[in-house]
Amino acid sequence: MRELLARVKAAEGPDRRLDYEIFTAFATPGEANPWDPAAGHFYTASIDAAVALAGRVLPGTMWAVGEMEGGPFCRLVYPKSDGFREAVSMEQDGGPDSAPLAICAALLTALIAAEDQAPAIPAQAAGGGDA
């Protein structure tokens, strides 16, 4: 996930290879073709597609996109498992075409933060200990 975030942050505009990598990172069984360019999945080119992905991956997410001096800015506010909300802000270098990238970067940042805060599962609870 961190490597994908680094590639999204380094992108300067829409990128079909990144669209594919984002699609595969969040693909769910039975969703369209595993990869069908005609079916859409324009996460790096479409604010609507990027926001829809954020809503699917983090249900209940609120978002805002704006323009800062350096480029587009995205703020995601999403519910956490403890009932509280967390906010993630991300600025993306580039012009207006980079707004979907800012949304994708904010989503990936939120997911990485959630992984980092998740409690570790003891080996026995995870099925890895001696019984």
C-alpha positions in Angstrom: 0.0 0.0 0.0 2.9 2.4 0.8 4.5 1.7 -2.6 1.3 2.5 -4.3 0.9 5.7 -2.3 4.4 6.7 -3.4 3.6 6.2 -7.1 0.3 8.1 -6.8 2.1 11.0 -5.1 4.7 11.0 -7.8 2.2 11.1 -10.6 1.7 14.3 -12.5 -1.7 13.5 -14.1 -4.0 10.7 -15.1 -2.2 7.4 -15.5 -3.8 4.2 -16.7 -1.1 2.0 -15.2 -1.9 3.5 -11.8 -5.6 3.1 -12.5 -4.9 -0.6 -12.9 -2.8 -0.9 -9.8 -5.5 0.9 -7.7 -8.2 -1.3 -9.2 -6.3 -4.5 -8.3 -5.5 -3.2 -4.8 -9.3 -2.8 -4.1 -10.9 -5.3 -6.5 -13.7 -7.3 -5.1 -14.8 -10.7 -6.4 -17.4 -10.4 -9.1 -16.7 -6.7 -9.9 -16.7 -6.1 -13.6 -13.9 -7.7 -15.5 -10.7 -8.0 -13.5 -9.5 -5.2 -15.8 -11.6 -3.8 -18.6 -10.4 -0.4 -19.7 -13.8 0.2 -21.4 -15.6 -0.4 -18.1 -14.1 2.6 -16.5 -11.9 2.6 -13.4 -10.5 6.0 -14.2 -9.4 6.7 -10.6 -6.6 9.0 -11.6 -8.6 10.9 -14.2 -12.1 11.3 -12.6 -13.0 12.9 -9.4 -16.3 10.9 -9.5 -14.5 7.6 -9.8 -12.0 8.4 -7.1 -14.7 9.6 -4.7 -16.8 6.5 -5.5 -13.8 4.3 -4.7 -13.2 6.1 -1.4 -16.9 5.6 -0.5 -16.8 1.9 -1.3 -13.5 1.3 0.6 -14.3 3.6 3.6 -18.1 3.7 3.8 -19.4 6.9 5.3 -16.5 9.0 4.1 -17.0 12.7 3.6 -14.7 14.6 1.2 -13.8 18.0 0.0 -11.5 19.0 -2.9 -10.0 22.4 -3.5 -7.1 24.2 -5.1 -4.0 25.3 -3.1 -1.0 27.2 -4.3 0.9 24.0 -5.2 -2.0 22.1 -6.7 -5.2 20.3 -5.8 -6.0 19.5 -2.2 -8.2 16.7 -0.8 -9.6 16.2 2.7 -11.2 12.9 3.6 -13.1 12.5 6.9 -14.0 8.8 7.5 -15.5 6.8 10.4 -13.2 4.7 12.5 -14.2 1.4 14.1 -14.3 3.1 17.6 -17.1 5.4 16.4 -14.9 8.5 16.1 -14.0 10.1 12.8 -10.5 10.7 11.4 -9.4 13.3 8.9 -6.7 13.0 6.3 -5.6 15.9 4.1 -3.4 15.6 1.0 -2.0 18.1 -1.4 -1.0 16.9 -4.8 1.6 18.7 -7.0 0.3 19.5 -10.5 -2.6 21.3 -12.1 -6.3 20.8 -11.9 -6.0 17.3 -13.6 -4.3 16.1 -10.4 -7.4 16.4 -8.2 -8.3 12.7 -8.6 -4.7 11.8 -7.6 -5.1 13.9 -4.4 -8.3 11.9 -3.5 -6.5 8.6 -4.2 -3.5 9.7 -2.1 -5.7 10.7 0.8 -7.6 7.4 0.6 -4.3 5.4 0.6 -3.0 7.5 3.5 -6.1 6.9 5.5 -5.9 3.1 4.9 -2.2 3.1 5.9 -2.9 5.0 9.1 -5.8 2.6 9.9 -3.4 -0.4 9.4 -0.8 1.3 11.6 -3.3 1.8 14.4 -4.9 -1.6 14.3 -4.1 -3.7 17.3 -1.8 -6.7 16.8 -3.6 -10.0 16.9 -1.9 -12.5 19.3 -0.5 -15.6 17.6 -3.0 -18.0 19.3 -6.0 -15.8 18.3 -4.8 -15.7 14.7 -4.4 -19.5 14.7 -0.6 -19.4 14.7 0.1 -20.6 18.2 0.4 -24.0 19.8 -2.9 -25.6 20.9 
